[in-house]
């Protein structure tokens, strides 16, 4: 097959001028920077069974084995769902490599820093990438790139088991490219494969653009979301039939605030669990830090259930005084107490037939817990001041930001109520563990608040992206939402949201984004993984370093003492100690084993 003509850059590219682009051969148009810095970060430790790329553990796998797994997935799930799984796997890998990219070439040109992803794809043995067009303007929100892929391992695996394909098959590689660019640039980027070696072409050709630049971007975005896999009798999977959504209840309206956004592995695990339990009436307990979106998950759980046309009633247990909790939950009869001038329903009755969401259930007093337990056990309630027993049919959804099991051990929460609520627990990870979701959330909130406040905002500046991606987000998604609304309000029309529009309330950010490079230019914004956050060297920190150097401990001894102290502080919990040290559990295991071997050699 003959290769199609490629679209030319629509404006001057940072990597090559428009005039030069027209005069050069394809192979000479754009060249990647030297890959030695990336190759140096790949380390093999065969004695320990470890391979490291930067601070992430890697594995080598036979392409033949990957081909067999691909075949098994397609046979078991069908091609569309197998594609979705492989695309999400690639997306997550690309998001992880984007973290690494900004540490390796944080001070370089945009093209050099962005090229880490394509070059890592080659270093990891996935595919050889050749750049054709690189046209990126972060502040204007513009992104258009083209690459050729040569020697695709995914194409080879597919052809070996299925022969020549009628459609592109580099699903994992497309997911990688989309995840990498999305996290790197802080906005949803979609790549599409316009030709594929598996279709008989000499090489693959891909084009990447912002999601809004593509026609029907939903056909690609759907592969980044978790699905509900329900086995049918023939071993295949079927998607449950989709019912038309019910009309909104009076006064409720259609609110995009309840739309779940995410593509990270942590989000997809939680969302997959939600889909599995959604069709049942089982009690669900959402756990997670404040602001992670527990109520959003609860509302989506209700929307996917057969009760979706019935009421969803939310109760903030922490906001109800103890002396009113019974009246609020179960209702009150006229004259039951001073001020009860009329009978009124409680939350259980108002939610009859629908769902009752008990938020911050861990804050209830022991007395309130006993009353709630009885109502859950019997599905019956009595209004305050009434002798009539009323049957209620509600699906109970609870949420907590504390560890209820630990609260039970401390005697602060009833064990019987805990087991009544903990039928189907779902943990929603904090935003700092949903790194790959940040660009999608940023874009989602930017669009929502731009429309709400009638502003025309082009996107985020590079420094704003760097700060947003390096911040720890103690308030999680709620804090991100508030900050972006603030940025939309403060930013000028037809311009980007800059750093000065966001962190205006004393939030602690990584000051390295203000640094200058050797030429005195603003250093390109970069963001970090969790291990690099909050490492600003102030005077106190410098004094600690001076003290350690004066003691001449040496790096091995210092490492040993740090690990021992972290283990003591966490009671021997290696995972918690690893988090304190900013490394993975695999890395701390490796270091502990190394210290043990060193000690054994010293004894002998």
N, C-alpha and C positions, 0 to 999 in steps of 0.2 A: 504493500500500500504506500502511496505517496504521502509525505507529511503535509499537513495543511499550512497555509501561510499564517504566521503569528501576528497578532495585533501589535502595533508599535506603541511605545510609551506615549502616554497622553500628555506628558509634560516633562521637563528636564528631570532626569533621574539623579539622585545623589551619587550613584555608583558610576555612571557614565553619561556624558552629555548627549542631547538628542541628535546633534550632528554626527558625533562619533558613532552613535548607535546605528545610524543608517549606512555608514561606510564600512563597518567591520563585519567579518564573517561571524556566523553564529557562535562558533567555538571561542572567538576572541572578544565577544561583546563585553562580557563581565567576567571577572575572575575572582574566585574566592581568596581570602587571605591565607597565609601559611597555616597549616593545620598542626604544626609542632606543639603549640600550647595546649591543644586538646589531647593530642596523643600522649603528652607527658602526664596528663591527669588520669590515664588508664593504668591501673596497677594490678598485677597478678600476685596472689599469695597462695601458691598451690599447697604449701604445707598446712594451711588453715582451711583450704577449700573455699577461698574468697576471691572475688574479682571486684575491684572498686573503680567507679568512674566518679572522680571528685569524692564526695562523701556518701555516694549511693552505691549499694551493693548491686552487682549485675550477675548475669548468668550467661553461659554459652549453651546454645541448643542446636541440635541437628536440624537443618532445613527439612530433611525428610520427615522427622518427627512432627515439625510444625505443619507439614502438608497433611499428615495423617490426622492430626487434631482438627485441621480445617475441614477435611472430608467428614469426620465424625460429627462436627458441629452442623454442617450443612445437611447431612443425612438425618440428624436428630431434630433439628429446629426448623429446617427449611432455609433457603438462601437468604431471604430478607432478614430473618432474625439472627442468623449466623453473621451476616454483614454488620448488623447493629452491635453485636457483642465485640467483634473484632475492631470496629470503628471506635467504640468506647475505650477498648484496651489501648489502641494507638493514641487516642486523645489524651488519656492520662499520662502515657509515656512522654508525649510531646510537652505537656504541661510541666512535668518534672524537669525535662531538659531545659525548658525556658528559665527556670530558677537558676540552673547551673550556668546558663549562657551569660547572664548579667553579672555573675561573679568573675567569670573568666576574662571577659572583655568589657568591663564596666566603663572604661575611659575611652574606648575606641569610637570610630565612626559608626553611624547607625547600620550601614550595610555590613561592616565587619562583625559587629555584635550580633546582628540578626542571623548572620551566616553560620553561627555556631550550630543551630538546629540542623540545617541541611548537611553540614560537615559531620556532625555527630551521627546522623543517619548512615553516612558512609563508613565512619569509624566503627560503628556497631555492626557493620556487615549487612545492613538492610538493603541499601540501594545507593548507587552512585548518582549524585545530583549535579547538574550543570545549570548555572543561572542564565536566563535569557533577558528578563526585564525586571527591574527593581525600582518601583515608583512609589515612594512612601513619604507622606507628610503627616506626622503624628498629630500636630496641633490642629490641622484642618480636617482630621479624621479620614484621610485619603490613603488607600492601600490598593496597589495593583502589582502583582508579581507573576512571573512565569518561570517555570523550571522544566528541564528535561530530566527524566529518570532513566538510567541505564542499568542493566543487569539486576532488575528487581527480583529479590528473593521471593516475594509474595506471588508475583506472576509465575515464577518457575514452579512453586509449590502447587499453585492452582492448575496449571497446564498439565503437570504430571498426573494428577488424579482426575481431572475433568476434561482435559483437552482444550482446544481453542474456544474462547468465550465470545459471545455476541455483545457483551457489555464490559466496561472496565471492572477489574477485580482487585485493585490495590486498596482494599478497604482500610486495613490497619494503617497503611502509610498515609492515606488521606486523613484519617483521624489524627495521626501524629502531627502532620503539617498544620491542620486546623487548630489543634490544642496548643501547639507550640506558638503559633502566631497570635492566637487569642490571648494567651497569658502574657506573652512578651509585650504586646501592644496595648493591652488593657481594654480591648473591645472585641466583640464577636467577629472572627474571620472564618470564612468558608473557602476551602479549596475544592475544585472539581477536576476530575481527570477527563481530558478531552480525547485522548487516545491512549491505548494500553498495549503493552507487548503481548499480553494474553489474547488480544484480538488480532494479532498478526502484524502489528507495527514493529518497526525497528527499535523503538524506544517509547516510553510513556511521556505524556506531556500534561502538565497541570497548570491551572490558573488559580490564583488566590485573590479574593476581593472581600471587602466588608460585606456583612450579611445583607445590608440594605441595598447593595449594588447588584445583587443577584436577583433574577426573576425566580419567584417561588423558593425562597431560602428554606422554607419549612421542610421541603423534601430532604434537605441535608441535616437540618437541626434535629429532626426526629431521631436520627441515629445516635445522638449524643445523650438521649434520655433513657432511663431504665424502663424496662417493660415487665409486664406480668406474665410469667411463663407458667401456664397451667397445662399439665400433661393430659392428653386425650387417650382414648383406648388404643389407637394405632401407633403409639409411641411418638407421634408428632405433637407439636404444640399448637394450640389454638388461642386466638385472642377472643376474649369474651365479647359477645355481641354488644355493640354500643347503643345505648338508649339515648334518645334525644334529651338534652338537658331540660329540666323543668323550668317553667317560666318563673322569674324572680317574684318573691313574695312582696306584697305591698310595702313600700318604704325600704326594701332591701337593696334593689338595684343590682347592677352588674359591677363588681369592684375588682379592678386588676390588682388591688393590694393582696388578694388571696391567691394570686397566681404564683406557683412554685417555680423557681428558676435555679438551674444548676446542672452540672455535667461531671463533677468530680466523683471519684469512687465513693467517698463518704456520703455524699448526697444521694448517689444512685442506690447505695445499700439501704439507706433509710427509706427512700421512695419505693424501692422494690418491696420492702417489708410492708409498707403502707398498702400497696396494691394487693398483696397477698391476703391481708386481713380485711380489706375494705368491703368485700361482699358479704362478710359475716356480721353477726351482732356481738362478737366477742369484745370484752372490755379491753381498751388499749391504754397503756401508760407511756406517755412521751416524757423522756428525760433529756436534760441539756441545760446549758447555762442560760441566763437571762438574755433575751434578744436573739436567740437562734432561730426563732420562727415556729415555736411549738403550736401556737394557735393557728398559724397558716396551715401546718400539716393537719391539725385537727379538723379544720374547715374542709380541706380537700378530702379527708377521710369521710366526712359526712356527705360530701358531694358525690362520691363514688359509690355510696351505699344506697340500698333500695329505699331508705328513709329520706332521701335528698329533697323530696317535695315537702317534707315536714319541717318543723322548727329546729334550728340550731341555737341552743341557749347556752351562753358562756357565763361562767361565774368566777370572779376573781376572789378566791377564798381568803386571800390576805387582806382584802379591803373591807371585809364584813366584820363588825365587832362581835365578840363572842356572845353577847346577850341577844344578838339579832340573828345569829346564824340559823337557828331553827326556823324562825319566821321566814327568813329569806329563802331557805331551801324548800320548806314544806307548806308555807302559806300560813294565814292567820284568820281566825273567825272574828267577826265583829264583837267587840266588848271583851276580848280575851285578856286585854291589859289596857292600862290607861293610854289613850291615844289611838287605840284600834277602833276607829270610827266606822270602818266598813270591812267586810270580808274581802280577802284578795288571795289569788293563787300564789304559790311559791314556784321556784324554778323547776322543780320536778314536774308539776302539773303543766306548766307552760311548755315544757319540752316533751310532753306526752306524745308518743308516736314518732318522735324525732331523736335528736342527740343532745345530751347534757355534757358540757365541757367544764370540768372542774380544774381551773388553773391554780397553780401554786397550792396544791392540795396538802403539801407537807407543812403548811403553816397553820393548819387547823389544830385547835386545842384537843386534848384527850377526850373531853366531854363531847365536843362536836364530832370527833371521829367515831365515837360510839353510836351517836344518832345517825350518822351517815351510813355506818356499817349495817345497821338494822334495816334501813330503807333499801340498801343494795341487796341484802339477803332475801328480803320478803317481797320486793317490788311493790311495796305498799307504803303509804305515808298517812300521817294524821296531821291536820292543820293544828296550829297552836290554839288551844281553847275549844277544840272540837272533839267529839267522841266517835265520829264517823271515820271508818277506814276507807281509803280510796286506793284503787289499783292504778298503777302507772306503768307504762311501757316505754322505757327510754333506753337508748344505747349510751352507756357511760364511757366518756373519754376523759382521762385525767392527765395532768402535766405537773412536773416538779423540776425545780432547779437545784434540789439537794439530793443527796444519796439516801433514799428511803430505807435501804437495807441497813445502812450505818445508823440511821435514826432509830430503827427498831432495836438495834444492839444497845443503843444508849438509853433506851426506854422512853424515847420522845415520840414514837409513832407506834400505833397498835400493829402487832404482827398479823392478826387476823384480817385487818383492813388492808394491810400491805399485800397479802396473798390474794385478797378479793380484787384488788386493782391491778396487780401485776400478772394478769392473764397473758397479755401479749405486749411485752415491753419493746419500745423502739427508741434508740438513742439518736438524737440529732446532734451531729458534731458541731463544735464552734467554728466560727468563720476562719480562724487561723489554721484549721485542719481541712478547709475547703478551698485551698489555694486556687485550684483551677476554676472555681466558680466566680471569682472576683470580677473578671472582665464582663461576664454575662450580667451579673448583678449591677455593676456600674452602668452598663448600657441600658438595662431595664429601668433603673431609677432615673437616669438622665432623660430618657424618653418620657417617662411618666411626669416628672416635674417640669420639664420644658413645656409639655402640653398644658399642665395645670396652671402654670404661671405665665403662659403665652410668651415664652422666650425662645430665641433661635440660637442654640448653643451647638458649636461644631464638634465638640469632644473635650478631651482633657490634654493639657500640656504634658510634656515628657516629665517634668519635675513633679507635677501633680500625680501622674501615674506611679512614679517611683515612690512618692510618699505614701500613697494609698496602699501600695503593695507591700511596703515595709512596716506599716503600722500594725500593732498587735490586736487592735479591735476588742478591747475589754467589753464593749457594749454590743459586740457582734453585729448582726445584720441591721438591727434597729439603729445602731450608731452610724453605720454606713449610709443607711437611708436618710437619716437626718443631716448628715454631713453633705451629701450630694444635693439635697434640697437647698441647703444653705449656699452651696457653690453655684447652683442654677440662679438663685436670686441675686447673688453678688456679681456674677460674670456679666460681661457686656454682650449684647446681641451680636451675632455673627462672629463670635470669638470663642476660644476654648475656656474651660474652667482651669484656672491656674492654682498654684499652691496657696497663694494669699487668700483665695476664696474659700478654702476648706478648713484648715487647722487654725481656727480663730478663737478657740476656747481653752487654750493652754495644753492641748494634747501633745504628748511626747513623741516626736518623730525622729527618724534617722537623719542626723545633721550632715551626713556625708553627701547628701544630694545637693548641698549648697557649694560643694568644693569645686575648684577650678582645675583644669588639666594643665599640662606643662606649657601650653600656648596661651594660658590665661583666659580660656573660654570656659563658659559654664560646663561643668562635667555632665555627661549624659546621664540622665536619671536612671537609677538601677534599683532593683528590689531584691529582697533576700528571702531565703528559707528561714524557718523558725530558729535554726542554729545561729543565724547571724543578727537576729533582731536585738535592739537595745544594747549595743556594745559601744557606746560613746565613751571616749577616753577623756574624762574630766580630770581635775587635779587630784582628787582622791584616788581615782584608779591609777593614775601615774605614780602616786606614792606607793601603792601596793606593789607595782611592778619594780620600783627601785628597791624596795625592801627584799623582794624575792631574789633579785640579782645580787644584792650584797651578801646574801646567805650562800650563794654559789651552790644551790641545790642541784642544778642540772635538770634538763628536761625530763629524763626518765623518772627521777625521784619526784619531781613536781607532779608529773602525770599520775604516778602511783598514789601520792597523797591526796590529789584531787578526787580520784576515783574512790578511795577509801572513805574520804569525808562525805562524798555524795551518797555512798551506800549507808553510812551511819545515819545520815540525815533522813534517809527514806526508809530506814528499818530493813535494809537489805533488798529492797524492791529494785531490781535492775532496770526495769522500764522507767520508773520514776527517776532513778539516778541518771539514766541516759538523757531524760528530758532536761534535768538540771544542768547537765554538762553540754547540752546542745548537740548531742550525737544520737545515732540510732541505737536500738537494743543490740543489733548485730555487731555494731562497732564496739559497744562497751563489753560485750561477751568476748570479742576478739582481744581487747586490751587486757581484760582480767585473765584470760587464758595465757596471754603472753607474759604477764607479770608472774603467774604461777610457775611457768616454765623457767623463767629467769631465776626465781627463788629456788627451784629444785636444782638448777645447775650450780647455784651458789653454795647449796648445802653439800653437794657431792664434790 
